[in-house]
Amino acid sequence: MPRETIDSVARTRAITAAAVLQQLVDLRAYPHRHLAVAANALGGAGISQALAAADYLSHMGWELIDVTEVGSSRTLHAIMRRR
């Protein structure tokens, strides 16, 4: 998987939960109000990873709006909004 940058995250408006939890991207420079945090849903760990990323982001001024599974890819997305 290519390394996520603030430019790629801003362009796609999405970031992986792993990148959030490993603090690979400084989201203070993110220019939009909404952000999708993607986590692989296989094996049931996706919801845990998505919510852990949402909890981490809540300390940085983000709030969880919804968690949804997108398409047949078995990817969960935690939809976040900056407060």
JOJO-V473273 format. One record per residue. N is the residue number from 0. RES is the residue in one letter. OMEGA is omega in whole degrees, -180 to 180 (none if undefined). D_LAST is the distance of its C-alpha to the last C-alpha in Angstrom with 1 decimal. Layout:
((N;RES;OMEGA;D_LAST) (N;RES;OMEGA;D_LAST))
//
This chain:
((0;M;178;29.9) (1;P;179;29.0) (2;R;179;26.8) (3;E;176;23.2) (4;T;179;22.2) (5;I;178;19.1) (6;D;180;21.1) (7;S;178;21.9) (8;V;179;18.4) (9;A;-179;17.3) (10;R;-177;20.4) (11;T;-175;20.1) (12;R;-180;16.3) (13;A;178;17.3) (14;I;177;18.0) (15;T;177;20.3) (16;A;179;19.3) (17;A;179;22.2) (18;A;177;20.8) (19;V;-175;17.6) (20;L;177;19.7) (21;Q;179;22.2) (22;Q;-178;19.7) (23;L;-178;21.6) (24;V;177;18.9) (25;D;-175;16.7) (26;L;175;13.3) (27;R;180;12.4) (28;A;-179;14.6) (29;Y;-171;13.1) (30;P;-175;13.1) (31;H;-179;11.3) (32;R;-177;8.0) (33;H;-177;9.7) (34;L;174;11.9) (35;A;178;14.8) (36;V;-173;16.1) (37;A;177;19.8) (38;A;179;22.3) (39;N;-175;25.9) (40;A;-178;26.9) (41;L;176;30.5) (42;G;177;31.9) (43;G;-179;29.1) (44;A;-177;27.2) (45;G;-179;24.5) (46;I;179;22.5) (47;S;-179;22.8) (48;Q;179;21.7) (49;A;-179;18.7) (50;L;175;17.5) (51;A;177;18.3) (52;A;178;16.1) (53;A;177;13.2) (54;D;179;14.0) (55;Y;-178;14.2) (56;L;180;10.9) (57;S;177;9.3) (58;H;-179;10.9) (59;M;176;9.3) (60;G;178;5.6) (61;W;174;5.6) (62;E;-180;6.7) (63;L;179;10.1) (64;I;-176;11.1) (65;D;170;14.7) (66;V;-177;17.5) (67;T;174;20.3) (68;E;-175;23.6) (69;V;175;24.3) (70;G;-179;27.9) (71;S;-177;30.8) (72;S;-179;29.4) (73;R;177;28.4) (74;T;176;25.0) (75;L;176;22.0) (76;H;171;18.6) (77;A;-179;15.4) (78;I;-174;13.0) (79;M;175;9.4) (80;R;177;6.2) (81;R;180;3.8) (82;R;none;0.0))
//
